[in-house]
Amino acid sequence: MAKDLELEKTSPDDSSDKAKKSKDKKPAKKKKGIVKYFKDARSEFKKVVWPTPKETTHNTIVVLVMCAIAAVLIFGIDSLFGLLNGLLFH
């Protein structure tokens, strides 16, 4: 970075003008990139197929049932190991 500053100081006026112009273009490209990103994101959101309330309710019930089944299985295995631990070591 220090070398760039030294080059700008020692270079002729034409090259320093070019350097200034190129520096001015960089933020514009960044802004265009940010704007393009948000435009692309917006267009992708339009492509999303959102579930209906009925589908959401069904999926929620499925998740709750699976959580309950997993909880019962984990409780059963934990109780079994607890019983075995009590029988073997006490």
Phi and psi in degrees as a GROMACS rama.xvg file:
@    title "Ramachandran Plot"
@    xaxis  label "Phi"
@    yaxis  label "Psi"
@TYPE xy
-65.4179  -35.3819  ALA-2
-63.2191  -39.1596  LYS-3
-62.1789  -40.4841  ASP-4
-66.475  -39.7213  LEU-5
-65.6956  -40.4538  GLU-6
-63.4392  -39.8543  LEU-7
-64.7737  -38.0613  GLU-8
-68.8748  -38.3195  LYS-9
-91.3236  -12.4379  THR-10
-81.6611  158.478  SER-11
-65.6583  167.814  PRO-12
-60.0704  -35.782  ASP-13
-62.0708  -45.178  ASP-14
-70.7272  -32.488  SER-15
-70.0703  -34.0231  SER-16
-65.1716  -40.6428  ASP-17
-64.1007  -40.4041  LYS-18
-64.0878  -40.9454  ALA-19
-65.6169  -40.9341  LYS-20
-65.3436  -39.5144  LYS-21
-68.3023  -32.8329  SER-22
-67.9955  -36.2094  LYS-23
-67.6794  -31.1652  ASP-24
-75.2053  -29.6381  LYS-25
-60.0014  -49.2159  LYS-26
-62.2421  -33.8312  PRO-27
-64.0882  -41.1163  ALA-28
-64.6805  -38.635  LYS-29
-62.8511  -44.9389  LYS-30
-62.9974  -42.2136  LYS-31
-63.8057  -36.8098  LYS-32
-66.0946  -40.3322  GLY-33
-67.8252  -43.9501  ILE-34
-62.8455  -43.006  VAL-35
-62.6349  -40.0439  LYS-36
-59.6566  -47.9346  TYR-37
-69.4429  -33.8665  PHE-38
-65.3153  -42.6529  LYS-39
-64.7867  -40.992  ASP-40
-62.6311  -41.5296  ALA-41
-63.5317  -42.3489  ARG-42
-66.2716  -34.4446  SER-43
-68.2534  -38.0306  GLU-44
-63.8137  -30.8065  PHE-45
-68.9338  -25.046  LYS-46
-81.6276  -13.6587  LYS-47
-68.2584  134.654  VAL-48
-99.894  107.307  VAL-49
-81.5282  142.623  TRP-50
-71.0197  151.908  PRO-51
-75.4369  163.348  THR-52
-58.838  -34.1181  PRO-53
-65.5337  -44.0282  LYS-54
-63.6902  -39.2397  GLU-55
-64.0977  -42.6353  THR-56
-63.5008  -44.8561  THR-57
-61.2097  -46.4621  HIS-58
-64.2621  -36.9437  ASN-59
-64.5745  -42.0854  THR-60
-64.0478  -41.854  ILE-61
-61.1565  -42.9426  VAL-62
-64.8979  -44.0275  VAL-63
-64.5091  -40.6222  LEU-64
-63.9416  -44.0876  VAL-65
-64.9515  -36.8243  MET-66
-64.8884  -40.5868  CYS-67
-64.7424  -42.7691  ALA-68
-62.587  -44.26  ILE-69
-63.082  -39.8764  ALA-70
-64.116  -42.5943  ALA-71
-64.6062  -42.7003  VAL-72
-63.4623  -44.8025  LEU-73
-64.9391  -40.9892  ILE-74
-62.391  -41.8752  PHE-75
-64.0242  -45.9518  GLY-76
-64.7504  -41.544  ILE-77
-63.3522  -42.4812  ASP-78
-64.3049  -41.9088  SER-79
-61.4036  -47.649  LEU-80
-65.2997  -36.0528  PHE-81
-63.863  -41.8251  GLY-82
-64.5959  -45.7506  LEU-83
-62.5323  -39.2396  LEU-84
-63.6982  -42.6582  ASN-85
-65.3095  -39.6876  GLY-86
-71.2489  -38.9185  LEU-87
-80.8034  -37.2916  LEU-88
-109.992  2.20216  PHE-89
